Amino acid sequence: MRAAALILPLLLLAACKDEPKFEERFDKAAKEVEARAKAMDADIAAADKAAKDAGEEAPAKALPSPSLPANPPPSSGE
C-alpha cells in the first residue's frame, strides 16, 4: 500500500508533461502542408511532362463556355 502511495504521484507527474505550444504545432503543420504541396506540384509536373512526351495536348486552362441556365423559365402561374 505504501508503494502505491509513492508510485501514484510519480505517475501523475509523468502524465502531466508540457504540451507543445501553439506556435510549435503551427510550424509543424505548416511544414507538413508545404511538403505536401511541393509533392503535389511535382506529381502534376511529371504528369504534364508524360502527357507532352506521349503527344497529348496540354489541358485547356480556360473555363468551358457556359451552357444553358440551370433554372427553368418562370411559370405563368396557371
TORFI-187726 format. One line per field, with one value per residue: residue number from 1; residue in one letter; x, y, z of N, C-alpha, C in turn. Coordinates in Angstrom, 2 decimals, always signed. Example, Ala and Ser with C-alpha at 12.3 -4.5 7.8 and 13.67 -1.06 7.14 Angstrom:
! residues 2
num [1 | 2]
residu [a | s]
n_c1 [+13.19 | +12.85]
n_c2 [-5.69 | -2.25]
n_c3 [+7.80 | +7.08]
ca_c1 [+12.30 | +13.67]
ca_c2 [-4.50 | -1.06]
ca_c3 [+7.80 | +7.14]
c_c1 [+13.20 | +12.90]
c_c2 [-3.30 | +0.03]
c_c3 [+7.80 | +7.87]
! end
This chain:
! residues 78
num [1 | 2 | 3 | 4 | 5 | 6 | 7 | 8 | 9 | 10 | 11 | 12 | 13 | 14 | 15 | 16 | 17 | 18 | 19 | 20 | 21 | 22 | 23 | 24 | 25 | 26 | 27 | 28 | 29 | 30 | 31 | 32 | 33 | 34 | 35 | 36 | 37 | 38 | 39 | 40 | 41 | 42 | 43 | 44 | 45 | 46 | 47 | 48 | 49 | 50 | 51 | 52 | 53 | 54 | 55 | 56 | 57 | 58 | 59 | 60 | 61 | 62 | 63 | 64 | 65 | 66 | 67 | 68 | 69 | 70 | 71 | 72 | 73 | 74 | 75 | 76 | 77 | 78]
residu [m | r | a | a | a | l | i | l | p | l | l | l | l | a | a | c | k | d | e | p | k | f | e | e | r | f | d | k | a | a | k | e | v | e | a | r | a | k | a | m | d | a | d | i | a | a | a | d | k | a | a | k | d | a | g | e | e | a | p | a | k | a | l | p | s | p | s | l | p | a | n | p | p | p | s | s | g | e]
n_c1 [+0.83 | +1.98 | +3.83 | +2.22 | +1.20 | +3.46 | +4.19 | +2.01 | +1.87 | +4.16 | +3.50 | +1.38 | +2.71 | +4.34 | +2.44 | +1.58 | +3.11 | +4.47 | +2.55 | +3.09 | +3.56 | +1.31 | +2.56 | +4.61 | +3.18 | +1.79 | +3.89 | +4.92 | +2.71 | +2.50 | +4.88 | +4.41 | +2.19 | +3.35 | +5.26 | +3.58 | +2.30 | +4.42 | +5.04 | +2.68 | +2.79 | +5.06 | +4.15 | +2.12 | +3.61 | +5.18 | +3.20 | +2.19 | +4.49 | +4.78 | +2.43 | +2.89 | +5.15 | +3.97 | +2.53 | +0.11 | -2.25 | -1.87 | -3.89 | -6.76 | -6.61 | -8.53 | -11.88 | -14.73 | -17.21 | -20.21 | -23.20 | -26.67 | -28.94 | -29.37 | -31.73 | -35.28 | -37.51 | -39.48 | -42.72 | -46.12 | -47.95 | -50.26]
n_c2 [-1.18 | +1.19 | +1.44 | +1.89 | +4.34 | +5.88 | +5.57 | +6.46 | +9.40 | +9.90 | +8.79 | +10.45 | +12.90 | +12.30 | +12.00 | +14.54 | +16.13 | +18.94 | +20.21 | +20.79 | +24.16 | +26.52 | +27.84 | +26.07 | +23.79 | +24.91 | +25.63 | +23.10 | +21.93 | +23.68 | +23.14 | +20.49 | +20.83 | +22.41 | +20.62 | +18.63 | +20.12 | +20.72 | +18.13 | +17.48 | +19.39 | +18.48 | +15.97 | +16.77 | +18.18 | +16.09 | +14.47 | +16.19 | +16.42 | +13.76 | +13.46 | +15.32 | +14.18 | +11.90 | +12.89 | +14.02 | +16.68 | +19.60 | +20.21 | +22.35 | +25.67 | +27.59 | +28.20 | +26.19 | +27.22 | +28.80 | +26.90 | +26.30 | +28.01 | +26.78 | +27.06 | +26.69 | +28.26 | +31.07 | +30.47 | +30.93 | +30.99 | +29.56]
n_c3 [+0.00 | +0.75 | -1.25 | -3.48 | -2.78 | -3.03 | -5.68 | -7.20 | -7.18 | -8.71 | -11.18 | -11.87 | -12.17 | -14.35 | -16.31 | -16.73 | -18.48 | -20.30 | -22.97 | -26.49 | -27.56 | -29.16 | -31.32 | -31.97 | -32.76 | -34.92 | -36.66 | -37.25 | -38.56 | -40.73 | -42.09 | -42.85 | -44.57 | -46.54 | -47.56 | -48.59 | -50.58 | -52.30 | -53.13 | -54.50 | -56.56 | -57.89 | -58.76 | -60.53 | -62.42 | -63.41 | -64.54 | -66.52 | -68.11 | -68.93 | -70.41 | -72.42 | -73.63 | -74.61 | -76.64 | -76.21 | -75.96 | -73.97 | -71.07 | -71.30 | -70.19 | -69.81 | -68.66 | -69.52 | -71.98 | -70.87 | -70.42 | -71.12 | -68.89 | -65.55 | -64.24 | -64.69 | -67.09 | -65.98 | -64.55 | -65.67 | -63.72 | -63.86]
ca_c1 [+0.00 | +2.89 | +4.45 | +1.24 | +1.12 | +4.65 | +4.26 | +0.90 | +2.24 | +5.15 | +2.77 | +0.62 | +3.65 | +4.79 | +1.35 | +1.30 | +4.21 | +4.02 | +2.17 | +3.75 | +2.87 | +0.60 | +3.50 | +5.33 | +2.24 | +1.52 | +5.07 | +4.99 | +1.64 | +2.84 | +5.92 | +3.77 | +1.37 | +4.27 | +5.85 | +2.54 | +2.07 | +5.55 | +4.89 | +1.60 | +3.30 | +5.98 | +3.33 | +1.44 | +4.63 | +5.56 | +2.09 | +2.18 | +5.62 | +4.48 | +1.40 | +3.53 | +6.00 | +3.11 | +1.90 | -1.21 | -2.31 | -1.98 | -5.27 | -7.14 | -6.53 | -9.73 | -13.10 | -15.61 | -18.24 | -21.41 | -24.29 | -27.98 | -29.11 | -29.87 | -33.09 | -36.28 | -38.12 | -40.52 | -44.04 | -47.14 | -48.78 | -51.51]
ca_c2 [+0.00 | +2.35 | +1.55 | +2.51 | +5.74 | +6.56 | +5.49 | +7.19 | +10.78 | +9.90 | +8.55 | +11.66 | +13.90 | +11.89 | +12.17 | +15.97 | +16.85 | +20.09 | +20.01 | +21.78 | +25.44 | +26.72 | +28.19 | +24.86 | +22.95 | +25.60 | +25.50 | +21.71 | +21.72 | +24.45 | +22.41 | +19.33 | +21.30 | +22.84 | +19.42 | +18.01 | +20.96 | +20.51 | +16.79 | +17.55 | +20.13 | +17.59 | +14.97 | +17.42 | +18.46 | +14.82 | +14.03 | +17.06 | +16.05 | +12.46 | +13.68 | +16.01 | +13.20 | +10.95 | +13.58 | +14.54 | +18.13 | +20.06 | +20.54 | +23.74 | +26.46 | +28.41 | +27.50 | +25.94 | +28.24 | +28.47 | +26.27 | +26.86 | +28.22 | +25.62 | +27.32 | +26.65 | +29.57 | +31.36 | +29.99 | +31.99 | +30.91 | +28.84]
ca_c3 [+0.00 | +0.77 | -2.58 | -4.35 | -2.38 | -3.53 | -7.15 | -7.80 | -7.52 | -9.80 | -12.43 | -12.19 | -12.67 | -15.68 | -17.25 | -16.88 | -19.12 | -21.07 | -24.36 | -27.33 | -27.67 | -30.41 | -32.38 | -32.38 | -33.52 | -36.18 | -37.53 | -37.72 | -39.54 | -41.92 | -42.82 | -43.47 | -45.68 | -47.61 | -48.15 | -49.42 | -51.76 | -53.22 | -53.71 | -55.49 | -57.72 | -58.62 | -59.43 | -61.65 | -63.44 | -64.03 | -65.37 | -67.70 | -68.96 | -69.53 | -71.43 | -73.54 | -74.29 | -75.29 | -77.76 | -75.86 | -75.83 | -72.58 | -70.74 | -71.51 | -68.96 | -69.68 | -68.28 | -70.67 | -72.15 | -70.08 | -71.16 | -70.81 | -67.45 | -64.82 | -63.76 | -65.75 | -67.32 | -64.99 | -64.93 | -65.79 | -62.52 | -64.14]
c_c1 [+0.88 | +3.54 | +3.50 | +1.11 | +2.33 | +4.69 | +3.18 | +1.26 | +3.26 | +4.48 | +1.97 | +1.53 | +4.12 | +3.70 | +1.08 | +2.45 | +3.65 | +3.67 | +2.89 | +2.90 | +2.23 | +1.56 | +4.25 | +4.42 | +1.94 | +2.67 | +5.19 | +3.94 | +1.95 | +3.90 | +5.33 | +2.94 | +2.27 | +4.89 | +4.83 | +2.30 | +3.19 | +5.46 | +3.79 | +2.05 | +4.23 | +5.20 | +2.64 | +2.43 | +5.05 | +4.45 | +1.99 | +3.31 | +5.35 | +3.43 | +2.00 | +4.41 | +5.18 | +2.36 | +0.51 | -1.12 | -2.46 | -3.44 | -5.54 | -7.12 | -7.81 | -10.92 | -13.94 | -16.69 | -19.50 | -22.49 | -25.60 | -28.13 | -29.73 | -31.30 | -34.09 | -36.87 | -39.23 | -41.90 | -45.03 | -48.08 | -50.06 | -51.50]
c_c2 [+1.25 | +2.55 | +2.23 | +4.00 | +6.52 | +6.61 | +6.34 | +8.64 | +10.87 | +9.67 | +9.79 | +12.76 | +13.56 | +12.12 | +13.65 | +16.72 | +17.96 | +19.69 | +21.05 | +23.05 | +25.57 | +27.00 | +26.96 | +23.95 | +23.57 | +25.44 | +24.09 | +21.45 | +22.47 | +23.74 | +21.18 | +19.73 | +21.71 | +21.64 | +18.71 | +18.80 | +20.78 | +19.14 | +16.79 | +18.29 | +19.26 | +16.52 | +15.55 | +17.70 | +17.18 | +14.31 | +14.88 | +16.70 | +14.72 | +12.62 | +14.37 | +15.04 | +12.18 | +11.59 | +14.09 | +16.05 | +18.48 | +20.41 | +22.03 | +24.47 | +27.27 | +27.55 | +27.24 | +27.02 | +27.83 | +27.86 | +26.94 | +27.05 | +26.99 | +25.81 | +27.24 | +28.06 | +29.81 | +30.91 | +31.14 | +31.96 | +30.18 | +27.47]
c_c3 [+0.00 | -0.59 | -3.56 | -4.04 | -2.88 | -5.06 | -7.81 | -8.10 | -8.65 | -11.15 | -12.84 | -12.74 | -14.08 | -16.71 | -17.55 | -17.53 | -20.01 | -22.49 | -25.20 | -27.45 | -29.05 | -31.55 | -32.88 | -33.20 | -34.88 | -37.15 | -38.09 | -38.79 | -40.83 | -42.76 | -43.52 | -44.68 | -46.85 | -48.31 | -49.04 | -50.69 | -52.78 | -53.89 | -54.77 | -56.74 | -58.55 | -59.37 | -60.66 | -62.77 | -64.16 | -64.95 | -66.64 | -68.66 | -69.65 | -70.63 | -72.66 | -74.33 | -75.08 | -76.47 | -77.45 | -75.70 | -74.35 | -72.29 | -70.90 | -70.18 | -68.74 | -69.26 | -69.52 | -70.76 | -71.38 | -70.97 | -70.80 | -69.30 | -66.79 | -64.34 | -64.91 | -65.96 | -66.29 | -65.47 | -64.97 | -64.58 | -62.74 | -63.59]
! end
